[in-house]
Amino acid sequence: MEFYIFGLIFVCVNETYVVAIKIELIMKSPVSILFLIFALFVTISCEENIDTDPGNEDVAQTLPLLTSTNAIGMIKGFNALNPPATGDSIDARWADAVDAGMKVGRLQIDWPELEPAPNEYNKTALEERLREYKNQNLQTFLLISVYDSEGPVLPADLEGTSLDDPVLMERFKALMDWVIPMLVEYDGFLISISNEADNSFGEISNLHKEILAFLEASKEHIHALDPNMAVTVTMAEGSLDSGKPGMAAIIEACDVACWSFYGAKFIAEPPYYPAQTETEIKLDIQQILDASGDKQIVIQELGMWSGGDVLNSSEETQRRFFDVFFTEMIKEDRIRAAYVFQLVDWSPETTDMFAQFLEDEGMPQEFIDAFKESLETMGLIHYEDGTSKAAWDEFLKWLSML
């Protein structure tokens, strides 16, 4: 009887050996049997080397590219235009933050912007922004949200394609082939490939399974490009209250746990987004720690609004939220970075773009008014004139301390 063994592939130490063997075994031949045993022994030995290789995918779970612990940063905002005085204030406050010791930046860019046509890339769009951060000695957390809180964000020719489709996955891997080396070159330390898709878990059938499959395939490819680059998807802390399906498996598959966290929770009646007490904020922080298991944690969005006309907040309530969070954060080395969302309030024009979606969905006007006020008072400085709120001084205080 003949037995054939083809393609015995193994990795030993830092070298790769590819072996193709054809063995003709005569069951009565002791020499042939010994040869087969030797081949199996080599395979097993090399599998052990793979498991203990310091270059394996577990390395990224320690965020090896991030040099800081308890680092805090912020994003400027999403307004297309700001009043002149506000624009000047944004630039000045950003410079103040860098001077006070801000070490991390967060960059959000969409896949269609980077790949405007199939296999044609706008590399400059990413490189210019990464270079700007590196020139300010900021390490970058990159968000390319293939599935955002409101749905998929895909190139036009891939719209309607499920995230676990092999064609879509291969296209994203091709994107990562140049994104990841560029991100590493400019001192990036983490990439998130989905943002708050958990909002729709349980409502869109199998979405959590698609996200998990996409994450696992993307992470494997990114680690092959650079084993130190951490890969994650961003979850909303509020989803933990409603027991969204699939969250635990996705968090387990991430290198690090990544969250959005706000100082209010949604209820189905006015004021819709009531501000939380200090005790409630601390309990939610503990909920994040528990849900993250033993993983390192990054807070992608850390926000609270100051509006009090429709909502039950104020500038003091906003300041207190950040004080409570940073007081707890400094106790937890696992919370490696947190990004304030955001420096400047949303403009009425930017807010109206999002509010229109709610109007189209037939949401009650009082809910739309609450939603708009939350965005229009989200910043650390006012949109109208760029003057600072109490939360700005609180942020600057903790930035200097940390």
N, C-alpha and C positions, 0 to 999 in steps of 0.2 A: 504494500500500500504506500502511496506517495502523499506527503503533506507539504504544503507550500506556505511560506511566511514571506509576505512582501511588505515593504515600507515600514520597517522598524525605525521609528523616529524618536530621538531623545535629546535632551539638553543636559550637559554635564558642566558644572562649574560655570564658566563664562564662555564656553565654546559650544557650538552647535554641530552635531554629527548627524548626517542623514545616511541611513544604511538600508539597502534593499537586498534581501537575502532570499535565495531559493534553496531550500533544503530538501533533498530527497532522502527520506527516512525509510530505511528498511527496519521494521520493528524489531528484527532480531539483531540489529547492529548496535552494540553498546557504544561505539564511537559516535554514531549519529545521535543517539539518545543523549549522550553527554554534551554534544554540541548544542542541542536544543535547550538543555538545562542552563548552559552558559548564556545563551541568548536571552532567556527569560530572566536570569539573574542580573544581567546588564541593564535590561529594561527597568526592573524593579529598583535597582540602585539609582538609576538616573531619575526615576519618578521621585525618590526621596530627596534628591538634590534640588528638584524643582520646588518641592514643598518648603525647603529651608533656604532657598535662594533669597538673599536680602533684596533682590530686585523685583520680587513678585508684587502682585497688585495690592497687597496689604500695606505696603509702604505708604501709599497715598492717604491712608486713613489717619496718619499722624500730621497731615498738612505740612510736609517737610519743606515746602517752598515758602511758607509764611514764617517770617522771622519774629513776629510779635505775638503776644498773648494779651487778651482783653483789649484788643485794638478797636477803636471806634472811628467811623468815617461818616460820610453823608453823600447824598446826591444833590445836585443843584436844583433840578426841577424839569418840567416838561413844557414850559411855555415857549411858544414860537417867538414871541416878542414880550418885552418888559418895558415899563416906563424908564426913561433915561436914568433917573435917580435910583431906581431899583436895580437896573443893570450895573451901575457903579457900586451899589451896596453889595450885590452878589459877588463881584470880583474882590472887593475889599474883605468881606467876611470869609471868603474862601482862602485868601492869603493869610488872614488872621489864624484860621484853623491850621494851615500848614505850618505857620510859625510856632503855633502852640504845641505842635508835635503830632499832627495827623499823619498816619503812616500807611493808610489803606484807602483805596478808591474802588468804586464800583461802576462798571460799564455795562450798559444794556444796548444791544444791537440785534436787529432781526435778521433771520436767515435770508429773506428776499433782498435785503439791502446788500448782503455780502455776495449773493449769487443772483443777480438780476436776470440772467438767462441761463439755461441749463449748461453747467460746466464752464461758465464764464464768471470770473470772480472779480469783485471790487475790493481788492486787498488794501487799497489806500484808505478806505473808509474805516477799517479797523486799526491799521498801523498808526495813523495820525493821532487817534485818541489814546492808544496805548503809549505812544511816544510822549504825549503831553503829560500823562500820569508819571511815567518814569522820570521825566525831567524834573518833577516835583518830589521825587523819591517816594512815590506812592506805589504800593503793591496792589495789583488789580484782581478783583473778583469779576469774572465775565459772565453775563447772563445772555444766552442765546435761546430764547424761549420758543421752542418748537411747538409747544402747546401752552398757551397763556390762560389766565383766569377766565377769559371770555371765549376761548376756542383755539383751534390750531392756527399757527402763523407759518405758512409754508410758501415756497416759490409757486408761482401761478400754475405751472405745469404739473405740480404735485397736489394741488388742492383736491380734496375729496379722498385722498389716499390715506389708509390707516397707518398708524405709526409703526406697526409691526410688519408692514409690507417690506419684503426684501429690497425692492427697487428704491424705496424711500431711505431705508437704512444705508444702502450702499452710497447713495448721493450724500447723505450726511457724513459718512465716513470720509468721502472724498473732500468734503469741506474741511473736516477736522485735520486732514493731512497737511494743510498749510496754516490753519488757525492755531493749532496747539504749539508748533514750533515758534510761531510769532508771539504767542502769549507767554511762553517761557522766556523768550529773548527779552521781552519787556517787563519781566518780573511779575508775571501773573502767577497766582497760586491756586485758583479754583475756578471751575466752570460749572454753571447750572444750565441744564438743557430743557427745563420745564418750569413754569411758574404758576403755582396754585391751581394746577389741573384738578386737585382734590375737591375743589368747589363743585365739580360735576360728577364725582365718583358716586355711584349708586343711581344717578339720573341718566347718564349715558352708558348704555350697556357695554361692558367689557373695557371701558376706557382705562381703568386701573391696570388691567392686564396688558393693554397696548403700551402704556407708559412704562411698565416694568420690563417688558421685552425690549423696548427701545433703549431704556437705560442700560440694561445688561449688555446689549450689543455695542452701544456707544462707549461704555466704560471699558470694555475689553479692548476696543480699537484704540482708544485714547491712551490707555496704559501701555499698549504696544509701542505707541509713538513716544511716550515719556511716562515711565512708571511713577514719577513723583507728582504728576498733575492729578489733583483730586477732582472727582466728578460727583455731581449731586443733582437732585431736583428739589425745588422749593415748595414747601407745604405751608398752608395757612394754619396758624395755631388754633383758630376757631373751629376748624374741621374736627379737632379732637373731641369737642363737646357733643358732636352729633354722630360719632362712631362711623365715619366714612369707611367703606370697604377698601381693602388693599393697601392702606397707608403703612401698616407695620412691615409688610413684605418689601415695599419700595424703600422705606427708610433703611431696612436691613441691607438692601442691595447698594445703597449709596456709600460712598467713601466717608462722607460726613453728613450730619443732619443739618438741613437748612430750612429756616422758618421766616415767615412774616408774622409780626407781633404788634398789635395795637392796644391802646389803653381803653378800649370800649368793646362791647359785645352787642351783636344785633338782637333785637327783640321785635315782635310783630306789631308793635303799637308805638305811638309817640312816647319818648323822643327817638325811638328806633335804635339809636346808638348811644345808650347811656354810659357815661364815664364810670370807670370802675374805682373801687376803693383801694387803698394801699394793700389791704389783706387780699383782695381779689387779684390784684396784679401779681403779688407774690405767689399765690396759688397757681396762677397760669404759668409763671416762670417754672415752677416745680413740675407742672404738667409737661412742659417742653423737655425738661431734663429727663423725666421718666420715659417719655415716648421716644427719646433719642437713644435709649439704652446706654451703652458705654462709648458712644461715638462722640467725636469732636463736634462742636456746634458753631454755625454761623447764622446770624440774624440778618437776613437780606433786607428786610424792611422793618424799621422800628419807628412807629408813628403815633401821634395823637394830635387831634385838632383843638383849636382854642375858641371855636365859635360858641356863642351863648344866646343867640337870638332864637334859633330853632332847637339847637342841641343844648344839653345841660352842662356845657363845658365853659372854660374861661382860660385866659393866659396863665393863671396860677395853676389850674388843673393840668394844663399841658406841661408846665414846668415840673410839677410834682411827679408826673408819670415818669419823666426821664430820670429824675432824682432817685425814685424807687428802683427803676430798672438797673441803673448803673451801680447803685449800692449793692444790689444782689449780684450783678455781673462780676464785680471785683472779687467776690467770694468764690467764683467758679472758673477755674482755669480752663475747663472744657469749652466755655464760650469764648472762642478765639477771636471773633470779630463781630461787630454790630454796626449797621448803617442806618443813620437817621433818615427818615423819609418825611420831609425833605427840607432844603434850605429856604426856599421861597414858596409862598402860597400859590395855588393854581390861579391862573387868570380866569375871569368870567368866560372868555372865549373858549379856553381849553376845557373848562368845566362843562360848558354847554354841549360840547361834542359828545361827552359821555352821558350827560343827562338826556340827550335826544334818544339814546338807546332805551332808557327807562320809559320815556314817554311813548315810544313806539310799542313797548311791551304792555302799555296800559297801566302802569304803576300809579298809585294814588299821588296826587300833587304834594301832599304833606310829606310823603316819603321822599319824593324827588327833591323837595326843598331841604330836607335834612341831609340828603346825600350831597347836594351841591355845597351846603355850608361846611360839611366835613372837608371837602377838597379845597375850598376857598380859604380855609383857615388852618391848613395842614402844616404850613411852613414855620420855620423859626424866625423869619422876617416877613413883613407885610408886603403884599404885591403892589399896593397903590404907591408907596413912597420908599420902600426898602428899609423902614425903621425896624429895629430889633424888638422881639418879644422877650419875655422873661426866660423862655426856654432856650434862647440863644446863649445867654450868659451861663445857664446851667450846663449846656453842652460844652461850652468853652472851658468851664471849670473842670469838668470831668476829663476832657481831652488833655488838659495840662496835668491832671493827677495821674492819668493812666499812661 
